[in-house]
Each structure stands twice: as C-alpha cells, then as structure tokens.
C-alpha cells in the first residue's frame, strides 16, 4: 500500500478548493436561460395559437411584431405578442423547464437578493398614449402564474408570494428612444432584476428606463423560503380554481451574482492556483 505524504494531502485539498471555486466562477459561462422543455399542458382557457412551448426557452424577447408588418422594440408599454415568443397556460395548465446548470439561492451574492427571473408579456397601462406614462395606480396588464422549483423535477416546492407575468414588464433595450420605438441597439441585461423597491407610479418612459438601471425587467423570484440551496427545474402553473384565467410565459433567467462576488471567486481561485504552482 502506498502512503500519501502530508504535503500530497495539502495539494489534494488545494486542488479540491480550486475546483470548487472554479466551478462557481465557471457557472457564469453556462447558459443563463432555461434550455429544455420537460413538460407542457395547456390547461383550460389557454390562448389559442400560443401553445408552442419552445417560445419559453432561451433569452427573453427584445423585439416583437408590429402591426401590420415589421418589428418594434419590446418595452414596458409594448409587450411581446408573437405566437413563437409567448406561451399561454390556462387553469390547470403547467410548464416545466430545466436549466443546464444549477440556479443557486444566495441572497448575499445575487443582485437584490433575487435568484431567478421569469418573463411574461405584462405591460404598464399607458395613461398618456402614445407618450408612455404611468398614473398613480401604476396598473399592469398581466396574468400572474404560480411558481414552483425543484432540484430533480420530482419534489416540488411552491414559492409563495412570487408570481410570473407580474412586475416588472420586459425592457428589450437600454436605449430605445420611446415607448413604441424601433431603434434600440444596446440590449438590456436579462440576468439582473429591477430594484424591487422601484415604483413606476407617476413616471414617464424615460424615468422608468432610468429606474430599470439597464435591467431587462422580469418577475424576480427569491426561493430562499423553500430551504433549497439550488434548483434546476422551474414550473409555472395555475390551479383549476385560480382567479387568473390564463398566464403567459416568455423566458426564464438565472440571476447573475453581484460583480464583486464573482471578482472574489476569481481572485480566490487565482491565489490558490498561484500557491500551488509556487509549492510545486
């Protein structure tokens, strides 16, 4: 039997630590969006024509069909509505998607403490059409859907108090010139949520755009209360007796960690690698 020296043990521990740190840092290089449809049942009352589940994969819609032809930018007043962009669920319906990597619950590292973003086709009521303004009621046209999460696709935990197709409506570009513009060039960041304390009450399009801070919007979900450290499956669903008649889904995104957190992970990995090389 060969006996490993204490220095070899230290090198082994160092290597393990490096792998853990690099795995955390490397997660940022996987897809931040749901990549696989596990199941879809339209339920009772799903909107006809909006039943292609593949519309819920990949990044949120940044542009959407115009009327009668062409495309325009998706904004908080101009939601995506293409049949290949939005999926509808009726009462009793459900959609289950999977990420190609774990979505971690980390209220200290994730932006605004959110872990997951779910995008639908909600939009603010424009009380100054076509100027783009929200009155004191800040009413949103949307149909909230229930959210559940799972590690293995079998044991499910509903995330109480959080809903899809709710606030905040999608903002496709950071630089769209107006609420119904078609000139956006700089995509919003669909992996960072809007500050949950932000309110659109009494604000113009430009003020909302500024308040989003470069975020693409989406309903922020914090699944800390489920007790799960990470998840890989997400379900949007409606119960058969829900008040909401139907809900719509466009995309799912893993919230990016704070930049400072990723910097610490990368720095820690670099230090361990440097120490290991020096000892060698």
NORPEMO-V48538 format. One line per field, one symbol per residue. phi: phi as a letter, one per 40 degrees, with the letter a starting at -180 (. if undefined). burial: 1 if it has 24 or more other ideal C-beta (glycine too) atoms within 12 Angstrom, else 0. A space follows every 50 residues. Layout:
phi = ???
burial = ???
This chain:
phi = .cbcccccccccccccccccccccccdcccccbcbaccaabcgbhdcdgb bccccccgcccbbadcbcbgbbccbcbbccacccbbbbbccgcabbbbcc acbccaccccdfgcbabbbbbcaccccbdccgabcccfcbcabdbcbbba cbgbcbbcccgbbcfbcbdcbcbcbdcacbcbbcbbccccbbccdcccbc dgbcdcccdcccggccggccbbcdccgccaabbbbbabccbccccabbbb abbccccddccccccccccccccccccccc
burial = 00000000000001000100100110110011111111011110011001 11101111111111000000111111111111001111111011111110 01111100111111111111111111000001110001011111111111 10000111100111111111111101011111010011111111010101 00111001101101111111111101010111111111000101111111 111111100011001000100100000000
